[in-house]
Amino acid sequence: MDLVVGAVVDGKVTGIMKFGAFVSLPGGKSGLVHISEIAYSYVNEVSDFLKEGQEVKVKIIGVDENGRINLSIKKAQEPPAQPPKRRTFNQNPNNNAGGGNSSPSGQPRTYAKPAQPAAEPSFEDKLKQFMADSDSKISGIKQYSDRKSSRRRGGR
């Protein structure tokens, strides 16, 4: 069987090391699942997630020039669902009444989603901001050095 990058295959854990786990693959070959490719969560100890002899589904993510096969368990499965966004209380600045589950009008309080973070500025916007900051700093340095040199010449 040809093992190609991107293929998802079944394997068996044959060895556990501090840096990952060795997995035997079909065709008598074996590969390494690095500790960073075991789970979507932080992995401190490989043995907390894998045991020798355990059957695992792995994705082939690379084969180097020496024929070593790099594997990933986490890429062979769906990423975990993101926890639901935390909803925040939509406070009305005109409402000075505190507490309760209903508004002064007797209607249930409404909740709003948190404000979306501002869109990532474009490269041009970042460059303009950098240039403006740079010009400001340079002019400040020039003013400081001009004042300093005028003091040396005896002028105040």
Stockholm file with secondary structure:
# STOCKHOLM 1.0

chainA/1-156         MDLVVGAVVDGKVTGIMKFGAFVSLPGGKSGLVHISEIAYSYVNEVSDFLKEGQEVKVKIIGVDENGRINLSIKKAQEPPAQPPKRRTFNQNPNNNAGGGNSSPSGQPRTYAKPAQPAAEPSFEDKLKQFMADSDSKISGIKQYSDRKSSRRRGGR
#=GR chainA/1-156 SS CCCCTTCEEEEEEEEEETTEEEEECTTSCEEEEEGGGSCSSCCSCGGGTCCTTCEEEEEEEEECTTCCEEEESGGGSCCCCCCCCCCEECCCTTCCCCSSSBCTTSCBCCEECCCCCCCCCCHHHHHHHHHHHHHHHHHHHHHHHHHHHHHHTTCC
#=GC SS_cons         CCCCTTCEEEEEEEEEETTEEEEECTTSCEEEEEGGGSCSSCCSCGGGTCCTTCEEEEEEEEECTTCCEEEESGGGSCCCCCCCCCCEECCCTTCCCCSSSBCTTSCBCCEECCCCCCCCCCHHHHHHHHHHHHHHHHHHHHHHHHHHHHHHTTCC
//
